[in-house]
Amino acid sequence: MKNFGFRKLMIFIILSATVALAYQLPYLRFTFYDQMMSALQLNNTQMGVLATAIGFASTVSYPIGGFIANRFSMKTLICSTLAAYIGLTIWFAFTTNYIMLIIIHILYGFFSIATLWSAYLTGIRNLGDEKNQSTLFGSSEATRGVIQTLMGFAFLGIMGVAATPVLGFRYVMFLGTGVIAVFLILSLIFLPKGENTTQRESIKSEITQNDKKYTIIDVVKNKGVWVTILVIMCAYISWTLGNGYLTTYTVQVLNVSESLASTLGIVRSYIIVILAGFLGGWLLDKFTYKGKGFIVLFSAIAIAIAAVMFSSKVVPVCIGLTLLIAFLANVMKSTYWSVMGQAGIPTKMTALATGFISFIVFLPDMIVPTICGIWIDTAAAAGNIEAGFNKIFILLIAFSLIGIIAGYILMRRTKAMEARGEIEKVKQ
């Protein structure tokens, strides 16, 4: 990061901001769940279906994204994503039609992955060398948090002064569209043309070499890939369900005002991301074995979630616990890709492995949000909405327990490979 010139810094900011906006506007339910539900005239189940729609589209787009990324430059893909988001967000601002909302979320999911994700990872990676990859990605995660925090507070202010929830939501979409347009212009100016840059040629050459040495069959047969899948899936579930339902939990169960809940949601979803992005790598590096680090993190989350279930009558304590859960989940999210080396995934298999891992890991996004929405609506109809949220918390604890097992398997595998000389011994 010290050797960043102005152009590299602009590329870094553009890429980080693009991902920040792409993963904020379609996911406003994380911080404005109740306002969004009111503005769009939806129930909890329908909100869950929208989450499932974007999750499904995102998941099936991972292999598509790899195919597209090999054929188009980073600049083309980033600009295409931003242009598509401008059109979709304007459309989103003017419709409450449920079928259209589903279509919009499917398209959001497609463009957030197929044309963005691989381009983003490639672009950030090419800004440095292997010695500072953790710093680059951690700093990018933190930068995304800064941008989303600023946008989140701006959205909160707009919704606070709007005459109706519908107008508030529409004005939020307008602001989002305007900011996206600014970064589209910056992308056209500062992003390299791709095919004429050394970095693009380098990454294309690396991908070609990797494809010759490894096939998808090699990926599937690698035990480390499946250990990595287990760790990342459990960590991702902790992050997505925590962010998705803790805000509305404070409204529907703790009876906190929507405005205060959204403020807490901004802290939980964005500000904490900044802290976790900068501190996550440092924290995990304190553990000799990453598997051991994840055992500790999953254990802490399971305990914190159980504590939330039994502290709903003590609102300040319960709110504090939700913020702790968000921090722990974001620490895992900012570092979970770093386990690949200790899991035994060769560096030259990374391109193929990450696509396959991502496809499997995010499959729960296609069904879990809808199930959670049904649980909440069913519990509300029965007159005990807290029971619906408790089912979600029990699901989170279950995945945390599986995550503890996955962390243990990862640690054992790392030690075994060290003993066989298959990987370099971890420094104590």
N, C-alpha and C positions, 0 to 999 in steps of 0.2 A: 504493500500500500504506500510505502514511503516514496517509491519511484514513479508514482502516478503523475503523468503530465496532464494538462487540461483536457485533451481529447479523450484519454483513457478514463479520466474521472467522469466526463460527460457520458461516455458509453456505460460505465458502471451505474451511474444515476438513472439513465434511461432504462436500462434493463431491469434494475431493481424496482423502479417506479411502475413500469409496465406490468410486472408480476404483482406488485402491491395492488394496483387498481383492478387487475383482472381477477384477483382473488378477494376483492372487497365488495365490489358492486353486486355480483350475483349472490354474495353470502351476507347480505345485510341482516339476515335473521340472527346472526351471531350477536349483534348488538342492538338491533331494533326489531326484535321478533314480534312484539305485541303491536307496535305501530304499523309494521309491514302487514301483519295479519288483518288489521283494521282497514288499512288503505286499500288492500287488494280484495277485501271481503272474503277471506278464507278461514277455514277452521284448522285445527292442529294437524289433522290427517292430511288435508290438502297441502299444508306447508311441508309436511314430510314427503309428499309425493314430488313436490318441486325439488326438494333436496335429493331425492332418489333420481329424478330425471337428469340433473346435472352430474350426479355421481356416476350414473350409467354411461352418459355420453363421454365423460372424462376417462373412465376406465377403458372403454373400447377404443378410445383415441390414442392410447399410448403406442401400440404397434403402428398405427397410422402415422403418428408423429415421427417415429424413427424413419419411416419410408420417405416422408416429405422432407425431413431435415437433410437427407442425403442428396436432395435434388434442387433445393433452393437455398439462397444465401440467407444469412441471419437477418440482414436488413430487410429483405423481401418478406420474411416471415413475421418479424416484429411489426413492420408497417401494416401488413395484412391483418394482423391481430388487432391493432389499435383501430384501424378503419372499420373492421367488423364490429368492434365493441361500441363505436360511436353509433352505428345504425341500430344495434340491438338495444342499447341503453335508451335511445330516443323512443323506440318502439315500446320498451318496458314502461316508460313514463306515461304512456297514453292508453294503456289497456288494463282492464281488470278481467278480461275474458280468460277463464281458467285454461282452456285448450291452448290459447295463444301463449299464456304464461309458461305452460309446459314446453311448448316449442322453443320459446326464448331461452329457457334454461338448458334445453338440449343443445342449442347452438352456442350458448355461453360455454358449456362443457367441452364442446368440440374445439372451439377456437382457443380456449385456455390451455389445451393440451396439444392438439394436433399441429397448430402453427406457432405455439409459444414455448412450451416447456423445454423441448430439446434445444431450441434456439437460445433460450435463456441460459441453460446449463452450459452449453458450448461457449457462449459469449463470455460468461463470467470466468469459466475455466481458462480461456485463452488470454485473460488479462494478467495472468501470473504464471508461475511455474509450480512444480509439485511441492516446493517448500512452503508455499503460502496459500495453499488451497483452502485449508480450514479457516484461515483469516478472511479470505475473500468471500467464502460462502456465509460464514458467520456474520461478517460485516454487511453483506447484502441482505441477509435476513433482518438484521437490526435496522438497516436503512428502510426496508419495506415497513418495518414497524413504525418508524418515525413518520413516514408518508401516510400510512393508514391512520395513525393517531391524529395527525393534523386534519385529515379528511373526515375522520370520525367526529371530532369536535365541531367541525364546520357543519356536518350533517345534523348533529344534535341541535345546534343553534338554529338552523333552518326549520327543523321540525317544531322547535319550541315557539317560533313566532308565526308559523303558518296558521291560517284560519281554520283549516280542516286537515285531518290525516292524509286525505287524498292529495291535496295541494302540497303539503309538506313533503310527501314521498316524491311527487312529481318534480318539485324544485331540487330535491336531492339528486335526482337523476340528471337534471339539467346541469348542475354543478359538476357532477361526475363526467358528463359528456364533454364539458368545456375543458376540464383538466386533461382528459384523454386526448383531445384535439391538440393541446399544447405539446404534449409529448410525441404525438405523431409528427408535428412539424420539426421538433428537435431530432427525432429519429431520421427524418429525411436529410437533415443537415449533417449530423455527426456520425451516424453509424456507417461503418465501412461497407463498400459495395459487395464484399464477400469474395467473389471469384477472383478479384484482382489483389487480394490480400494474402500475405504469407500465412497468416493464422488459419484462414479458411482452407488453404491448400494443405496445411499441416494436419488439420483435423480430418479432412477427407482421406488423406493418405493413411492416417492411423486407423480409421474405420475400415478401409480396404484391407489393410494388413490383418486387423483383428478378425474380419470375416473369413479370411483364408485359413487362419489358425483355429478358430473356434466356430462351432455351429450351435444352433439352438438346442440340439441334442446334448452337447457338452454342458450347456447351462443347466438343463433339466437334471442331468446326472450328478451335478456338483452338489454335494450335501451342504456345503456352506451357503449356497443360494437359498435353500429351504430354511436353514437356521436364520438367515438374514430376513427372509420373508416373515417368519414367525415373530421376530423381535420388532420389525418395523410395523407390521399389521397391528400388533397389540398397542404399540406406542401411538400409532395414528388414530386408532379407535379412542384412546384416552384423550387425544387432542380434539378430534372432531366432535365427539359427543359432549365433552366438557365445554367447548366454546359454543356449541349449538344450543345447549339447553340450560346452562347455569344462569344465563341472564334472565330468561323467562321464568326460571324456578324462583328467582328472587321476587318476581312480580306476582306469580300465581300462587306461591306457597308462603313466602315471607311477607307478602303484602307491601313490598317496597314500591314506590311510585315508578311509573314507566321512565320518567326522565332520569331519576337517580339510577335505576337499573341499567339504562343505556350508558350512563356515565361510567358505571362499574364495568359494563360490557366493553367499553372502549379501553379502559385500563387493562381488563382481562385479555382482550383479543389483540391489542396493539402495543400499549406501553410495556406490558410484561414481555412481549415479543422482543422488544429492544434489549431488555436486560438479559433475557434468555439467550438471544443471539450472540451477545458479547461474552456472556459468562458460561454458556453451555459447553463450548469446547474446552475452556479452562477447567471447568468442574469435572468433566469426564476424563480429562487428562490426568487428574489426580489419582485415578484408579489404574493400576498396572494392567488389569484386564477389563476391557470394555463390558464384557458380560457381567462382571461383578458390579460395575457402575449401574447397569440397567436393572440388576436385581435390587439394588438400593432404591433406585428411582421408582420402580414399579411397586415396591413395598410401601414406600412413602405415600404414593398416590392411593393405594388401596386403603391405607389407614385413614388418610384425609377424607376420602369419600365416605367411609363408614362413619367418620365423625360428623360429617354433614348430615347424614340421615338421623343422627341422634341429637343434633343441636339446633333444629329448626325453630325451637322456642326461644333461643338466645340469638337473636338476629345478628348483632355485630360479630359474634364469634363465627356464626355460620357464613357470613359474607367474607370474613377473613380467610376461612378455609377454602372457599371457592377461588379466591385469588391465589392461594398456595397451590391448589390443584392446577390452575392455569399455568403457573410458573413451572412446575415440575413437568407438565405435559409439553410445554414449549421448549424446555431444555432437551427433552427426548427428541422432539421434532427437529430441532436444529442440529442434532448430532447423529441421528440414527443411521444415516448413510455411511458414517465413518466406521461401522462395524465390519464392512466387507473384507478389509484386509485380514483382520483377526479371524474372520469366518473361513478364510481360505479361498476367496475368489480372486483369481489372478488379475493383475492390472489390465492385461490385454483382453480380458473377458468383460471388462466393465461396461462397454457400450451395449453389448447384447444382454448382459445380466440385469442392468438397471431397467431396461424396457420390460423384460419378463417379470422381474420382481414388482415393478410398479403395477403391471396389469393384475397380478394376483393380489397384491396388498390392498388395492383400493376397491376390490370387488364388494366388500361389505357396504360401501357407499350406495350401492344399488338397492339395498333392501332395509338396512338398519334404520335410517331416518324415518321411513314409512311405518315400520313397526313401532318405533318410539312415539310417533304421532298418534297412532291408534291407541297405544297404552294410555297416553295422556287424555285423549278424548273419552275413552271408555271409563277411565277413573273419574273424570269430571262429571260424566253422565250419572255415575253411581254416587256422586256427592262426596267423593274423597279423592281430589286431584293429586294430593301428595302421594297416594299409593302408586299412581302412574309414574311419577318421577322416581320413586323408590325402586321400581322395576328397572329403570334406566341405570340407576346407581349400582344395583346388583349386577347388571350386565357389565358395567365398567369394572367392578371388583373382580368379576370372573375373568375378564381379559387381562387384568393386572396380574392375577395368579398365573395365568398361562404365560404372561410376559416374564414372570419370575423364573418359571421353568425354562423358557427360551433363553434367558440370560445365563442360567446355570449350564445349559447345553452348550451355549457359545463359549463360555469360559473353559469347560472341559475340552471342547474341540480345539481351542487355541493352545491349551497346554499339551494336548496330544500331538498336535502338528509341530510344536516346538521340540518335543522329545524326539520326533522322527526326523527333524531337520527340514521339514517342508516349508517352514516360514522362519524368519529371523526371530530369535528369542526376544521377547518383550523386555525392555530395560526396566529394572526395578527402581 
